[in-house]
Amino acid sequence: MMTTASDYIARIEGTCGAESDIIVVLKFDKKDQALEKIFKKAILKNKIAGMIYDLRFEEYSFRVYASGKIIFRGIQSKQTLNKILDALLLESIAKKD
C-alpha cells in the first residue's frame, strides 16, 4: 500500500492566500514519524525552547511545534500546500539545500 501525505495529517485549518495562515495538524500516532521526515528535509532556521522550530523548505518558511502543529504563511493555493506536504512527508523526495 502506498503512503500519502494524508496518512500523517489529521486536519488542515485556514485558507490559502497571501495573508492567510494555514495550520496543518498531524495525526497523534504518526506525529513523531512525520516530524522526523520534516526535520530531515527542511532547513532549521531557529529553535525556540526545544518546542518551536522555524524551518525553510525550498522557498517556503514555516513553523513546526513539537505538539504536531505546523503553521504555513503565505501559501497561495491548495495545490502548493499539497506539493509541499508531499515533498516533506513522502520518502521519494530528497532534501534540497
C-alpha distances in whole Angstrom, upper triangle without the diagonal:
4,7,10,13,13,11,15,17,19,22,23,27,30,30,30,34,36,37,34,32,29,27,24,23,20,19,21,18,16,20,21,17,18,21,21,19,21,24,23,23,26,30,31,35,36,35,37,38,34,33,33,31,32,30,30,27,28,31,30,31,30,30,28,29,28,28,24,26,26,29,29,32,33,30,31,28,25,23,25,23,20,20,22,19,16,18,19,16,13,14,15,18,21,24,27,30
4,7,10,11,10,13,15,18,20,21,25,27,28,27,30,33,34,31,29,26,25,21,21,18,18,20,18,16,18,19,16,16,19,19,16,19,22,21,20,23,26,28,32,33,33,35,36,32,31,30,29,30,27,27,24,25,27,26,28,26,27,25,27,26,26,22,24,23,26,26,29,30,26,28,25,22,20,21,20,16,17,18,15,13,15,16,13,10,11,11,15,18,20,23,27
4,7,8,7,9,12,15,17,18,22,24,25,25,28,30,31,28,26,23,21,18,18,15,14,17,15,12,15,16,13,12,16,16,13,15,18,18,17,20,23,25,28,30,29,31,32,29,27,27,25,26,24,23,21,22,25,23,25,23,24,22,23,23,22,19,20,20,23,22,26,27,24,25,23,20,18,19,17,14,15,15,12,10,12,13,9,7,9,11,13,16,18,21,25
4,5,6,8,10,13,14,15,19,21,21,21,24,26,28,25,23,19,18,15,15,13,13,16,15,12,14,16,13,11,15,16,13,14,18,18,16,18,22,24,27,28,28,30,31,28,26,25,24,24,22,21,19,20,22,21,22,21,22,20,21,22,21,17,18,17,20,19,23,24,20,22,19,16,15,16,14,10,11,12,9,7,10,11,8,7,10,11,13,16,18,20,23
4,5,6,7,10,11,12,16,18,18,18,21,23,24,22,19,16,15,11,12,10,11,14,14,11,12,14,12,9,12,14,11,12,15,16,14,16,19,21,24,25,25,26,28,25,23,22,20,21,18,18,16,18,20,18,19,17,18,16,18,18,18,14,15,14,16,16,19,20,17,19,17,14,13,13,11,8,10,10,6,5,9,8,6,7,10,12,12,15,16,18,22
4,5,5,8,9,10,14,17,17,18,21,24,25,21,19,15,14,11,11,9,9,13,13,11,12,15,13,11,14,16,14,14,18,19,18,19,22,24,26,27,26,27,29,26,24,23,22,22,21,21,19,21,22,20,21,18,19,17,19,19,18,14,14,14,16,16,20,21,18,20,17,13,14,15,12,9,12,12,9,9,12,12,9,10,14,16,16,19,20,22,25
4,6,8,11,13,17,20,21,21,25,27,28,24,22,18,16,13,12,9,8,11,10,8,10,13,11,10,13,15,13,14,18,18,18,19,23,24,27,27,26,28,28,26,23,23,22,23,22,22,20,23,25,22,23,20,20,18,19,18,17,14,15,15,18,19,22,24,21,23,21,17,17,18,15,13,15,15,11,11,14,13,9,10,13,15,17,19,20,23,26
4,7,9,11,15,18,20,20,23,25,26,22,20,16,14,10,9,6,6,9,8,6,7,10,8,6,10,12,11,11,15,16,16,17,20,21,23,24,23,24,25,22,19,19,19,20,19,20,18,21,23,20,20,17,17,14,15,15,14,10,12,12,15,16,20,22,20,22,20,17,17,17,14,12,14,13,10,10,13,11,8,10,13,16,16,18,19,21,24
4,6,8,11,14,16,17,20,23,23,19,17,13,11,7,6,4,5,9,10,8,9,12,12,9,11,14,13,13,16,18,17,18,21,21,23,24,23,24,25,22,19,19,18,19,18,19,18,21,22,19,19,16,16,14,14,15,13,9,10,10,13,14,18,20,17,20,18,14,16,16,12,11,14,13,9,11,14,12,10,12,16,18,18,20,20,23,25
4,7,10,14,16,18,21,24,23,20,17,14,11,8,6,5,5,8,10,9,10,13,14,12,14,17,16,16,19,21,21,21,24,24,26,26,24,24,25,23,20,19,20,21,21,22,21,24,25,22,21,18,17,15,15,15,13,10,10,12,14,16,19,21,19,21,19,16,18,19,15,14,17,16,13,15,18,16,14,16,19,22,22,24,24,26,28
4,7,10,13,14,18,21,20,16,14,11,8,6,5,7,8,11,14,13,13,16,17,14,16,19,18,17,20,22,22,21,24,24,25,25,24,25,26,24,21,20,20,21,20,22,21,23,24,20,20,17,16,15,15,16,14,11,10,11,12,14,17,18,16,18,16,13,16,17,13,13,16,15,12,15,18,16,15,17,21,23,23,25,25,26,28
4,7,9,11,14,17,17,13,11,7,6,5,6,9,11,14,17,15,14,18,18,15,16,20,19,17,20,22,21,20,23,23,24,24,23,24,25,24,21,19,19,19,19,19,19,21,21,17,17,14,15,14,15,17,15,12,10,10,10,11,13,15,13,15,13,10,13,14,10,11,14,13,11,14,17,16,15,18,21,23,22,24,24,25,27
4,7,10,13,15,14,11,9,6,5,6,8,12,14,16,19,18,17,20,21,18,18,22,21,19,22,25,23,22,24,24,24,24,24,23,25,24,21,19,19,19,20,20,20,22,22,18,18,15,15,15,15,18,16,14,11,10,10,11,12,14,13,14,13,12,15,15,12,13,17,16,14,17,20,18,18,21,25,26,25,27,26,27,28
4,7,10,12,11,7,6,5,6,9,11,15,17,20,23,22,20,23,24,21,21,24,23,21,23,26,24,22,24,24,24,24,24,24,26,26,22,20,20,19,20,20,20,22,20,17,17,14,15,16,17,20,18,16,13,12,10,10,10,11,11,12,12,11,14,14,12,14,17,16,15,19,20,20,20,23,27,28,26,28,27,27,28
4,7,10,10,6,7,6,9,11,14,17,20,23,25,24,22,26,26,22,23,26,25,22,25,27,25,23,25,25,25,26,26,26,29,28,25,22,22,21,21,20,20,21,19,16,17,15,17,18,20,23,21,19,16,14,12,10,10,10,9,9,9,8,12,12,11,13,16,15,15,18,20,20,21,23,27,28,26,28,27,27,28
4,7,8,6,7,7,10,12,16,18,21,24,27,25,23,26,26,22,22,25,24,21,24,26,23,21,23,24,23,24,26,26,29,28,25,22,22,20,19,18,18,18,16,14,15,14,16,18,20,23,23,20,17,14,12,9,9,7,6,5,5,6,10,9,8,11,13,13,14,17,18,18,20,22,25,26,24,26,25,24,25
4,6,5,8,9,13,15,19,21,25,27,30,28,26,29,29,25,25,28,26,23,25,27,24,22,23,24,23,25,26,27,30,29,27,23,23,20,20,19,18,18,16,14,15,15,17,19,22,25,25,23,19,16,13,11,8,6,6,4,7,9,12,11,11,14,15,15,17,19,20,21,22,25,28,28,26,27,26,25,26
4,6,9,11,14,17,20,23,26,29,32,29,27,30,30,26,25,28,26,23,25,27,24,22,22,23,22,23,25,25,29,29,26,23,22,19,19,17,18,17,14,12,13,14,16,19,22,25,25,23,20,17,14,11,8,4,6,6,9,12,14,12,13,16,17,16,18,21,21,21,24,26,29,29,26,27,26,24,24
4,7,10,13,16,20,23,26,28,31,29,27,29,30,26,25,28,27,24,25,28,25,22,23,23,21,22,24,24,27,27,25,21,21,18,19,18,19,19,16,14,14,14,16,19,21,24,24,23,19,16,13,11,7,6,8,9,12,14,17,15,14,18,19,18,19,23,23,23,25,27,31,31,28,29,27,26,26
4,7,10,13,16,19,23,25,28,26,24,26,27,24,23,26,25,22,24,26,24,21,23,22,21,22,23,23,26,26,23,20,20,17,18,18,18,19,17,14,14,13,14,17,18,22,21,20,16,14,10,9,6,6,8,9,11,12,15,14,12,16,18,16,17,20,21,21,22,25,29,29,27,28,26,25,26
4,6,10,13,16,19,21,24,23,20,23,24,20,19,23,22,19,21,23,22,19,20,20,19,19,20,20,22,22,19,16,16,15,15,16,17,18,16,13,12,10,11,13,15,18,18,16,12,10,6,6,5,7,8,10,12,12,15,14,11,15,17,15,15,19,19,18,20,23,26,27,25,26,24,24,24
4,6,10,13,16,19,21,20,18,20,21,17,17,21,20,17,19,22,20,18,20,20,19,20,20,20,23,22,19,16,16,15,15,15,16,17,16,13,12,10,11,12,14,17,16,14,10,8,6,5,6,8,8,10,10,10,13,12,9,12,14,12,12,16,17,16,17,20,23,24,23,24,23,23,24
4,6,10,13,15,18,17,14,17,18,15,15,18,18,15,18,21,19,17,19,19,19,19,19,19,21,20,16,14,14,14,15,16,16,19,18,14,13,10,10,10,11,14,12,10,7,6,5,6,9,12,11,14,14,12,15,14,11,13,15,13,12,16,17,15,16,19,22,24,23,24,23,23,24
4,6,10,12,15,13,11,15,15,12,12,16,15,13,16,18,17,16,18,18,19,20,19,19,21,19,16,15,14,15,14,16,16,18,18,15,14,11,10,9,11,13,11,8,6,5,6,8,11,14,12,15,14,12,14,14,10,11,14,12,9,13,15,13,12,16,19,21,20,22,21,22,23
4,7,9,12,11,9,12,14,11,11,15,15,13,16,19,18,18,20,20,21,21,19,19,20,19,15,14,15,16,16,18,18,21,21,18,17,13,12,10,10,11,9,6,5,6,9,11,15,17,16,19,18,15,18,17,13,14,16,15,12,15,17,14,13,16,20,22,21,23,22,24,25
4,6,9,7,6,9,10,8,9,12,12,12,14,17,17,17,19,19,21,21,19,20,20,18,15,15,15,17,16,18,18,21,22,19,18,14,13,10,10,10,9,5,6,8,11,13,17,20,18,21,20,17,19,18,14,14,16,14,11,13,15,13,11,14,17,20,20,21,20,23,24
4,6,5,6,9,10,9,11,14,14,14,17,19,19,20,23,22,25,24,22,23,23,20,17,18,18,20,20,22,21,24,26,22,22,18,17,14,13,13,10,8,9,12,15,17,21,23,22,24,23,19,21,21,17,16,19,17,14,15,18,15,13,15,18,21,21,23,23,25,27
4,6,5,8,10,10,11,14,15,15,17,19,21,21,23,23,25,24,22,22,21,19,16,17,18,21,21,23,23,26,28,24,23,20,18,14,13,11,9,7,10,13,16,19,23,26,24,27,26,23,24,24,21,20,22,20,17,18,20,17,15,18,20,23,24,25,24,27,29
4,6,8,9,10,12,13,14,16,17,19,21,22,24,24,27,26,24,24,23,20,18,19,20,23,22,25,24,27,29,26,25,22,20,17,16,13,12,10,13,16,19,22,25,28,27,29,28,25,26,26,22,21,23,21,18,18,20,18,15,17,18,22,23,24,24,27,29
4,6,5,6,9,10,11,12,14,16,17,18,21,21,24,24,22,23,23,20,18,18,18,21,20,22,21,24,26,23,22,19,18,15,14,13,12,9,12,14,18,19,23,26,24,27,25,22,23,23,19,18,19,18,14,15,17,14,11,13,15,18,19,20,20,23,26
4,6,5,6,9,10,10,12,14,16,16,19,18,21,20,18,19,19,16,14,14,15,17,17,19,19,22,24,21,20,17,15,11,11,9,8,6,9,11,15,17,21,24,22,25,24,22,23,22,18,18,19,17,14,15,16,13,11,14,16,19,19,20,19,22,24
4,5,5,6,9,10,11,12,15,15,18,17,20,19,17,18,18,14,13,14,14,17,16,19,19,22,24,22,20,18,16,12,11,9,9,8,12,13,17,19,23,26,24,28,27,24,25,24,21,20,21,18,15,17,17,14,12,14,15,19,19,19,18,21,23
4,6,5,6,9,10,11,13,15,17,17,21,21,19,21,21,17,16,17,16,18,17,19,18,21,24,21,21,18,17,14,14,12,13,10,14,14,18,19,23,26,24,27,26,23,23,22,20,18,19,17,14,14,15,12,9,11,12,15,16,16,16,20,22
4,5,5,6,9,10,11,12,15,16,19,19,18,20,20,17,15,15,14,16,14,16,15,18,20,18,17,15,14,11,12,11,12,9,11,11,15,16,20,22,20,23,22,20,20,19,16,15,15,13,10,11,12,8,6,9,11,14,14,15,15,17,20
4,5,5,6,9,10,10,13,12,16,16,14,16,17,13,12,12,11,13,12,14,14,17,19,17,15,13,12,8,9,8,10,7,10,10,13,15,18,21,20,23,23,21,21,20,17,16,17,14,12,13,13,9,9,12,13,16,15,15,14,17,18
4,5,5,6,9,10,13,13,16,17,15,17,18,14,14,14,13,15,13,15,14,18,20,18,17,15,14,11,13,11,13,11,14,13,17,18,21,24,23,26,25,24,23,22,19,19,18,16,13,14,13,10,9,11,12,15,14,14,13,16,17
4,6,5,7,9,12,13,16,18,17,20,21,17,17,16,14,15,13,14,12,15,18,16,16,15,15,12,14,13,15,13,14,13,16,17,20,22,21,24,23,21,20,19,17,16,15,13,11,11,10,7,6,8,8,11,11,10,10,13,15
4,5,5,6,9,10,13,15,14,17,19,16,15,13,11,12,9,10,9,12,15,13,12,11,11,9,12,12,14,11,12,10,13,13,17,19,17,21,20,19,19,16,14,14,14,10,9,10,9,5,6,9,11,13,11,11,9,12,13
4,6,5,7,8,11,12,12,15,16,13,13,12,9,11,8,10,10,13,16,14,13,12,11,10,12,11,14,12,14,12,15,15,18,21,20,23,23,22,22,20,17,18,17,14,13,14,12,9,10,13,13,15,13,12,10,12,13
4,6,8,10,13,15,15,18,20,16,17,16,13,14,11,11,11,13,16,16,15,15,15,13,16,15,18,16,17,15,18,18,21,23,22,25,25,23,23,20,19,18,17,14,14,14,11,9,10,11,11,13,11,9,7,10,11
4,7,9,13,15,16,19,21,18,18,17,13,13,10,9,7,10,13,12,13,13,14,13,16,17,19,16,17,15,17,16,19,20,19,22,22,21,20,17,16,16,14,11,11,11,8,6,9,10,10,11,9,7,4,7,9
4,6,9,12,13,16,19,16,16,14,11,10,6,6,5,8,11,10,9,10,11,11,14,15,18,15,16,13,14,13,16,17,16,20,20,20,19,16,15,16,14,11,11,13,10,8,11,13,13,15,12,10,7,8,8
4,6,9,11,15,18,16,16,14,10,9,5,5,6,9,11,10,9,10,11,12,15,16,19,17,17,15,15,15,16,18,18,21,22,22,22,19,18,19,17,14,15,16,13,11,14,17,17,18,15,12,9,9,7
4,6,7,11,14,12,13,11,7,6,5,7,9,12,13,12,10,10,10,10,13,14,17,16,16,14,15,15,16,19,19,23,24,24,24,21,19,21,20,16,17,19,16,13,16,19,19,21,18,16,12,12,11
4,7,10,14,13,14,11,8,5,5,7,10,13,13,12,9,10,10,11,14,16,19,18,17,15,15,15,15,18,19,22,24,25,25,21,20,22,21,17,19,21,19,16,19,22,23,24,21,19,15,14,12
4,7,10,10,11,8,6,5,7,10,13,16,16,14,11,11,9,11,12,14,17,17,16,15,15,15,16,19,20,24,26,26,27,24,22,24,23,20,20,23,21,18,21,24,25,26,23,22,18,18,16
4,7,6,7,6,5,6,9,12,15,19,19,17,13,12,10,10,10,11,14,15,15,14,15,16,18,21,22,26,27,27,28,25,23,25,25,21,21,24,22,19,20,24,25,27,24,23,19,20,18
4,5,6,5,6,8,12,15,18,22,21,19,15,14,10,10,10,11,13,15,15,14,15,17,18,22,23,27,29,28,30,27,24,27,27,23,23,26,25,21,23,26,27,30,27,26,23,23,22
4,5,7,9,12,15,18,21,25,25,22,19,17,13,12,11,10,13,15,16,16,17,20,21,25,26,30,31,31,32,30,27,29,29,26,25,28,27,23,24,28,29,31,29,28,25,26,25
4,6,8,11,13,17,20,23,24,21,18,16,13,11,9,8,11,13,14,15,17,19,21,25,26,29,30,30,31,28,25,27,27,24,23,25,24,20,21,25,25,28,26,25,22,24,23
4,7,10,13,17,19,23,23,20,17,14,10,8,6,5,8,10,11,12,14,17,19,23,23,27,28,27,29,26,23,25,25,22,21,23,23,19,20,23,25,28,26,25,22,24,23
4,7,10,13,16,20,20,17,13,11,7,6,5,6,9,10,10,10,11,13,15,19,20,24,25,24,26,23,20,22,23,19,18,22,21,17,19,22,24,26,24,23,21,22,21
4,6,10,13,16,16,14,11,8,6,5,6,8,11,11,11,9,10,12,14,18,18,22,23,23,24,21,19,21,21,17,16,19,18,15,17,20,21,24,21,20,17,18,17
4,7,10,14,13,11,7,6,5,6,9,11,14,14,12,10,10,10,12,15,16,20,21,21,22,19,17,19,19,15,16,19,17,15,17,20,22,24,21,20,16,16,15
4,7,10,11,8,6,5,6,7,11,13,15,14,13,10,10,10,12,14,15,18,20,20,20,17,15,17,16,13,13,16,14,12,14,17,19,20,17,16,13,13,12
4,7,7,6,4,6,9,10,14,16,19,17,16,12,12,10,12,13,13,16,18,18,18,15,14,16,14,11,13,15,13,11,14,17,18,19,15,14,11,10,9
4,6,5,6,8,11,12,16,18,20,17,16,13,13,11,13,14,13,16,16,17,16,12,12,13,11,8,10,12,9,8,12,14,15,15,12,11,8,7,8
4,6,8,11,14,16,19,22,24,21,20,16,16,13,14,14,13,15,16,17,15,12,12,14,11,9,12,13,10,10,14,15,17,16,12,12,9,7,8
4,7,10,14,16,20,22,24,22,20,16,15,12,12,11,11,13,15,16,15,11,12,15,13,10,14,15,13,13,17,18,20,19,16,15,13,10,10
4,7,10,13,16,19,21,18,16,13,11,8,8,9,8,11,13,14,14,10,10,13,11,8,11,14,12,12,15,17,19,19,16,16,14,12,12
4,7,10,14,17,18,16,14,11,9,7,7,9,10,13,15,16,17,13,12,15,14,11,13,16,14,13,16,19,21,21,18,18,15,14,13
4,7,10,13,15,13,11,7,6,5,7,10,10,14,15,15,17,14,11,14,14,11,12,15,14,12,14,18,20,21,19,18,16,16,16
4,7,10,12,11,8,6,5,7,9,12,13,17,18,18,19,17,14,17,17,14,13,17,16,13,15,19,21,23,21,20,18,18,18
4,7,8,7,6,4,7,9,12,15,15,19,20,19,20,18,15,17,17,14,13,16,16,12,13,17,19,22,20,19,17,18,19
4,5,6,5,6,8,12,14,18,18,22,23,21,23,21,18,19,21,17,16,19,19,15,16,20,22,24,23,23,20,22,22
4,5,7,9,12,15,18,22,22,25,26,24,25,24,20,21,22,19,17,20,20,16,16,20,21,24,23,23,21,23,23
4,6,9,12,15,18,22,22,25,25,23,25,24,20,21,23,20,17,20,21,17,17,20,22,25,25,25,23,25,26
4,7,10,13,17,20,19,22,22,20,22,20,17,17,19,16,14,16,17,14,13,17,19,22,21,22,20,22,24
4,7,10,13,17,16,20,19,18,20,18,15,16,18,15,13,16,17,14,14,18,20,23,22,23,21,22,23
4,7,10,13,13,16,17,15,17,15,12,13,15,12,10,14,15,12,13,16,19,21,20,20,18,19,20
4,7,10,10,14,15,14,16,14,11,14,15,12,12,16,16,14,15,19,22,23,21,22,20,20,21
4,7,7,10,12,12,14,11,8,12,13,10,11,14,14,13,15,18,21,22,20,21,19,18,19
4,6,9,11,12,15,12,10,14,15,12,14,17,17,16,18,21,24,25,22,23,21,20,20
4,6,9,11,13,10,10,14,14,13,15,18,18,17,20,22,25,26,23,24,22,20,21
4,6,8,9,7,6,10,11,10,12,15,15,15,17,20,23,23,20,22,20,19,20
4,7,9,7,8,11,12,12,14,16,17,18,20,22,25,24,22,24,23,21,22
4,5,5,6,9,10,11,13,14,16,17,18,20,23,23,21,23,22,22,23
4,5,5,6,9,10,10,12,14,15,16,17,21,21,20,22,22,22,24
4,5,5,6,9,10,10,12,14,15,16,19,18,17,20,20,20,22
4,5,5,6,9,10,11,12,14,15,18,18,16,18,17,17,19
4,5,5,6,9,10,11,12,14,17,17,16,18,17,17,19
4,5,5,6,8,10,10,11,15,15,14,17,17,17,20
4,6,5,6,9,10,10,13,13,11,14,14,14,17
4,5,5,6,9,10,13,13,11,13,12,12,15
4,5,5,6,8,12,13,11,13,13,14,17
4,6,5,6,9,9,9,11,12,14,17
4,6,6,8,8,6,8,9,10,13
4,6,8,10,8,9,9,11,13
4,7,9,9,11,11,14,17
4,6,7,9,11,14,17
4,6,8,10,13,17
4,7,10,13,16
4,7,9,13
4,6,10
4,7
4
